[in-house]
Amino acid sequence: MPSINFDIAIIGAGAAGLHLALAMRDEPFFQQKRILILEKTAKDQNDRTFCFWEKEVGKWDKLLRQSWSQGDFFSKEKAIPLSLPPYRYKMLRGIDFYEFAKREITASPQFHWQTEDVQTVENGAPIRIIGQQGSYMADHVFDSRIPEDFFKKNDKYTRILQHFKGWVIRTPDDRFDPSRFTMMDFRLLWPDSTSFTYVLPLNKREALVEFTLFTPELLNNGDYDRMLHRYVSDILKLQDFDIVEQEQGVIPMSDFPFEKYSQGKHIRIGTGGGWVKPSTGYSFKNCERNSRKIVENLKAGRPANKGLIPHKFRFYDALFLDVLNRQNHLGPKLFETMYAKYPVQQIFAYLDEQTSLAEDLGIMVGFPWPPFLRSLVNHVTR
Ligand SMILES: Cc1cc2nc3c(=O)[nH]c(=O)nc-3n(C[C@H](O)[C@H](O)[C@H](O)COP(=O)(O)OP(=O)(O)OC[C@H]3O[C@@H](n4cnc5c(N)ncnc54)[C@H](O)[C@@H]3O)c2cc1C
């Protein structure tokens, strides 16, 4: 490849990199820019399912696998129906998003897509990116690699893992109601933990059933399968079914300050930029929102990462993670409290970080205080 100084380089064409590239593609300001995408894989695997909520019509609707406006929350004591309008809960297969985005991006002349495994980034003007195949220069670099310090764990930050395994199961007769999904079901728990199952019916005979934990340690692989089997047979009461697809994953839930690893025009994005909501593990919509903000910042001549991290909500997230880290068994009760006391629309607005301080306090007063006070003290003194 000739030695070109790119205006912008995006390292990693995952959720964050692709959202960012699409946001730039949609904006005339970037039409004359030279934008390099460096991705080490072919992005041809369906390696994850993206679920998110949004109000009715959305940008990805034409790619959705399924969506629901009615759902349920279950704890051992309560069954809480959730009526979502004006929101819908939406499900998008990773591969459909990757293929769509790659097609759109490579059809736009300002983009250059390069298969490359990036090794290091040397800050300067321009910034130099060194990969296995060659080196590249760019004025702005958006980097979705996770900073190495995150994995060293020798700091004061909380690290919980959201880890899960899911099966798409198929039954020989109609056993699912595709108009309702299960948001969280705490009736089957891994002992003393924050663990739950969710069920996303695709049609009357197929559903994605996923067993999920928010804990500091992973399980053995066979344990996820055993829990899924128990859920399908004991809760869903299904004996006759085929597993037609599987998915497994780990998402870091942490108050680690990823954003501090951005330097000048070398900006961390995605999981590596702190775009995963620490208390939920959701990040698809954050990738979309933050990409739009980056585009607006660049157009306005502001630092690209200005205003990306909502510090107030990160503080709440840090307290919640600290409670889970110390008293993981409290999770089911905390989620039950939330879904029992507040309308789902209020919960979604809070989790979307769209609420005012007064509205936040309105939600917080409903929670049991002692574990959060202890975490507050721990947070301030650590
Ligand atoms: C199985 C799974 C299910 C999930 N489900 C949901 C969900 O339902 N809803 C939700 O909101 N979030 C979900 N998430 C969380 C989150 O949305 C994803 O992790 C999201 O993909 C994060 O975006 P990212 O771009 O930071 O990382 P990724 O999407 O993982 O993309 C990173 C990209 O960078 C590339 N890369 C890495 N290192 C290099 C390198 N050195 N050189 C070049 N390229 C490199 C990778 O190949 C990859 O393509 C899920 C995560 C997983 C793992």
PDBQT file of the ligand as one rigid body, heavy atoms in Angstrom, charges set to zero:
ROOT
HETATM    1  C1  LIG A 401     -21.307 -12.461  22.677  1.00  0.00    +0.000 C 
HETATM    2  C2  LIG A 401     -21.601 -10.998  22.988  1.00  0.00    +0.000 A 
HETATM    3  C3  LIG A 401     -22.912 -10.564  23.009  1.00  0.00    +0.000 A 
HETATM    4  C4  LIG A 401     -23.192  -9.212  23.275  1.00  0.00    +0.000 A 
HETATM    5  N1  LIG A 401     -24.481  -8.796  23.301  1.00  0.00    +0.000 NA
HETATM    6  C5  LIG A 401     -24.754  -7.484  23.458  1.00  0.00    +0.000 A 
HETATM    7  C6  LIG A 401     -26.097  -7.019  23.403  1.00  0.00    +0.000 A 
HETATM    8  O1  LIG A 401     -27.022  -7.803  23.253  1.00  0.00    +0.000 OA
HETATM    9  N2  LIG A 401     -26.314  -5.688  23.505  1.00  0.00    +0.000 N 
HETATM   10  C7  LIG A 401     -25.301  -4.782  23.679  1.00  0.00    +0.000 A 
HETATM   11  O2  LIG A 401     -25.557  -3.584  23.745  1.00  0.00    +0.000 OA
HETATM   12  N3  LIG A 401     -24.050  -5.217  23.798  1.00  0.00    +0.000 NA
HETATM   13  C8  LIG A 401     -23.743  -6.533  23.685  1.00  0.00    +0.000 A 
HETATM   14  N4  LIG A 401     -22.455  -6.967  23.780  1.00  0.00    +0.000 N 
HETATM   15  C9  LIG A 401     -21.434  -6.008  24.213  1.00  0.00    +0.000 C 
HETATM   16  C10 LIG A 401     -20.904  -5.075  23.151  1.00  0.00    +0.000 C 
HETATM   17  O3  LIG A 401     -21.935  -4.516  22.371  1.00  0.00    +0.000 OA
HETATM   18  C11 LIG A 401     -19.884  -5.663  22.304  1.00  0.00    +0.000 C 
HETATM   19  O4  LIG A 401     -18.839  -6.237  23.011  1.00  0.00    +0.000 OA
HETATM   20  C12 LIG A 401     -19.358  -4.634  21.274  1.00  0.00    +0.000 C 
HETATM   21  O5  LIG A 401     -19.102  -5.441  20.193  1.00  0.00    +0.000 OA
HETATM   22  C13 LIG A 401     -18.163  -3.795  21.692  1.00  0.00    +0.000 C 
HETATM   23  O6  LIG A 401     -17.691  -3.054  20.570  1.00  0.00    +0.000 OA
HETATM   24  P1  LIG A 401     -16.145  -2.911  20.244  1.00  0.00    +0.000 P 
HETATM   25  O7  LIG A 401     -16.048  -2.326  18.901  1.00  0.00    +0.000 OA
HETATM   26  O8  LIG A 401     -15.457  -2.264  21.377  1.00  0.00    +0.000 OA
HETATM   27  O9  LIG A 401     -15.586  -4.405  20.234  1.00  0.00    +0.000 OA
HETATM   28  P2  LIG A 401     -15.783  -5.496  19.119  1.00  0.00    +0.000 P 
HETATM   29  O10 LIG A 401     -17.141  -5.452  18.547  1.00  0.00    +0.000 OA
HETATM   30  O11 LIG A 401     -15.295  -6.758  19.740  1.00  0.00    +0.000 OA
HETATM   31  O12 LIG A 401     -14.792  -5.047  17.956  1.00  0.00    +0.000 OA
HETATM   32  C14 LIG A 401     -13.408  -4.912  18.133  1.00  0.00    +0.000 C 
HETATM   33  C15 LIG A 401     -12.822  -5.152  16.756  1.00  0.00    +0.000 C 
HETATM   34  O13 LIG A 401     -11.456  -4.832  16.786  1.00  0.00    +0.000 OA
HETATM   35  C16 LIG A 401     -10.733  -5.830  16.109  1.00  0.00    +0.000 C 
HETATM   36  N5  LIG A 401      -9.380  -5.815  16.650  1.00  0.00    +0.000 N 
HETATM   37  C17 LIG A 401      -9.005  -6.088  17.919  1.00  0.00    +0.000 A 
HETATM   38  N6  LIG A 401      -7.676  -5.962  18.051  1.00  0.00    +0.000 NA
HETATM   39  C18 LIG A 401      -7.211  -5.562  16.844  1.00  0.00    +0.000 A 
HETATM   40  C19 LIG A 401      -5.927  -5.268  16.362  1.00  0.00    +0.000 A 
HETATM   41  N7  LIG A 401      -4.852  -5.364  17.130  1.00  0.00    +0.000 N 
HETATM   42  N8  LIG A 401      -5.798  -4.898  15.067  1.00  0.00    +0.000 NA
HETATM   43  C20 LIG A 401      -6.889  -4.810  14.258  1.00  0.00    +0.000 A 
HETATM   44  N9  LIG A 401      -8.139  -5.096  14.656  1.00  0.00    +0.000 NA
HETATM   45  C21 LIG A 401      -8.294  -5.458  15.943  1.00  0.00    +0.000 A 
HETATM   46  C22 LIG A 401     -11.494  -7.112  16.384  1.00  0.00    +0.000 C 
HETATM   47  O14 LIG A 401     -11.214  -8.103  15.437  1.00  0.00    +0.000 OA
HETATM   48  C23 LIG A 401     -12.926  -6.610  16.337  1.00  0.00    +0.000 C 
HETATM   49  O15 LIG A 401     -13.468  -6.692  15.049  1.00  0.00    +0.000 OA
HETATM   50  C24 LIG A 401     -22.144  -8.301  23.530  1.00  0.00    +0.000 A 
HETATM   51  C25 LIG A 401     -20.828  -8.774  23.524  1.00  0.00    +0.000 A 
HETATM   52  C26 LIG A 401     -20.553 -10.095  23.266  1.00  0.00    +0.000 A 
HETATM   53  C27 LIG A 401     -19.110 -10.561  23.287  1.00  0.00    +0.000 C 
ENDROOT
TORSDOF 0
